[in-house]
């Protein structure tokens, strides 16, 4: 068995930052895809493209299995949380709010995971973390209260609430993932998400509320390919590479960059902007997240 190659310098950090940029860009890609296709069509297409990508490395994934009796329940729960329910809520969020604000709501994920780990896994959470979490929640409420409807974001308050529900689902996914990664490779679990997500969303294509495509829209179609291929494989691959060479506690900090990148990309690509009060609220959110994740060195 060959030793794992160690990477020094900034290469792992660059990989983690690139993964965060890609994940932030998924909000922009969803907004573009929804301009040409029904959200259910977009989400199924994303899952289907990702499944096809994982079929290419199917044999390699199968060789890493260490299945134990009853694991299908936890795997099923993981996939039900994300992508099944998660992408339904995220689709509704992107329909109603801006990509920038949806990205900012993702800052709640580390806090929700912290709370879940405290109550479900009995992990000790310090007072500083709860204080930071409270500040972040106040910032999110402030950001949402200052939102006003636009043509591209007809109901930002409802959209932000949907994105918060998506983060609740992501929390359930994260907690179940912690128990599965000790026996299964991250890529196998992601492949299961894609396949089970495709099966889940296929029947939803035939609902009366789902509008099937009547014409081919090139740019939204490219956005779907980008979501299924580049985001699923590229972002996840870069994150795994960085996580292999950087302590997990340090790697988790990079997730807090997603809201920042989502605002920048929303402004640069979609022309979205935050008002002065919204910008202050966004900074309050980020300060709260940093405080909740900060641990004082001994």
PEVENBEL-V572201 format. One record per backbone hydrogen bond with DSSP energy under -1.0 kcal/mol. NH is the residue of the N-H (numbers start at 1). CO is the residue of the C=O. If there is no record, write none. Layout:
# PEVENBEL-V572201
nh->NH co->CO
nh->NH co->CO
This chain:
# PEVENBEL-V572201
nh->14 co->10
nh->15 co->11
nh->16 co->12
nh->17 co->13
nh->18 co->14
nh->19 co->15
nh->20 co->16
nh->21 co->17
nh->22 co->18
nh->23 co->19
nh->24 co->20
nh->25 co->21
nh->27 co->24
nh->29 co->25
nh->30 co->26
nh->31 co->27
nh->32 co->28
nh->33 co->29
nh->34 co->30
nh->36 co->33
nh->37 co->33
nh->42 co->38
nh->43 co->39
nh->44 co->40
nh->45 co->41
nh->46 co->42
nh->47 co->43
nh->48 co->44
nh->49 co->45
nh->50 co->46
nh->51 co->47
nh->52 co->48
nh->53 co->49
nh->54 co->50
nh->55 co->51
nh->58 co->55
nh->61 co->57
nh->62 co->58
nh->63 co->59
nh->64 co->61
nh->65 co->62
nh->71 co->68
nh->73 co->70
nh->75 co->71
nh->76 co->72
nh->77 co->73
nh->78 co->74
nh->79 co->75
nh->80 co->76
nh->81 co->77
nh->82 co->78
nh->84 co->79
nh->85 co->80
nh->86 co->81
nh->87 co->83
nh->89 co->85
nh->90 co->86
nh->91 co->87
nh->92 co->88
nh->93 co->89
nh->94 co->90
nh->95 co->91
nh->96 co->92
nh->97 co->93
nh->102 co->98
nh->103 co->99
nh->104 co->100
nh->105 co->101
nh->107 co->104
nh->108 co->105
nh->109 co->106
nh->112 co->108
nh->113 co->109
nh->114 co->110
nh->115 co->111
nh->116 co->112
nh->117 co->113
nh->118 co->114
nh->119 co->115
nh->120 co->116
nh->123 co->117
nh->130 co->126
nh->131 co->127
nh->132 co->128
nh->133 co->129
nh->134 co->130
nh->135 co->131
nh->136 co->132
nh->137 co->133
nh->138 co->134
nh->139 co->135
nh->140 co->136
nh->141 co->137
nh->142 co->138
nh->143 co->139
nh->144 co->140
nh->145 co->141
nh->146 co->142
nh->147 co->144
nh->150 co->153
nh->155 co->96
nh->159 co->155
nh->160 co->156
nh->161 co->157
nh->162 co->158
nh->163 co->159
nh->164 co->160
nh->165 co->161
nh->166 co->162
nh->167 co->163
nh->168 co->164
nh->169 co->165
nh->170 co->166
nh->171 co->167
nh->172 co->168
nh->173 co->169
nh->174 co->170
nh->175 co->171
nh->176 co->172
nh->177 co->173
nh->178 co->174
nh->181 co->177
nh->183 co->180
nh->184 co->180
nh->189 co->185
nh->190 co->186
nh->191 co->187
nh->192 co->188
nh->193 co->189
nh->194 co->190
nh->195 co->191
nh->196 co->192
nh->197 co->193
nh->198 co->194
nh->199 co->195
nh->200 co->196
nh->201 co->197
nh->202 co->198
nh->205 co->202
nh->206 co->203
nh->207 co->204
nh->210 co->207
nh->221 co->217
nh->222 co->218
nh->223 co->219
nh->224 co->220
nh->225 co->221
nh->226 co->222
nh->227 co->223
nh->228 co->224
nh->229 co->225
nh->231 co->226
nh->233 co->229
nh->234 co->230
nh->235 co->230
nh->237 co->233
nh->238 co->234
nh->239 co->235
nh->240 co->236
nh->241 co->237
nh->242 co->238
nh->243 co->239
nh->244 co->240
nh->251 co->247
nh->252 co->248
nh->255 co->252
nh->256 co->253
nh->257 co->254
nh->258 co->255
nh->261 co->257
nh->262 co->258
nh->263 co->259
nh->264 co->260
nh->265 co->261
nh->266 co->262
nh->267 co->263
nh->268 co->264
nh->269 co->265
nh->272 co->266
nh->279 co->275
nh->280 co->276
nh->281 co->277
nh->282 co->278
nh->283 co->279
nh->284 co->280
nh->285 co->281
nh->286 co->282
nh->287 co->283
nh->288 co->284
nh->289 co->285
nh->290 co->286
nh->291 co->287
nh->292 co->288
nh->293 co->289
nh->294 co->290
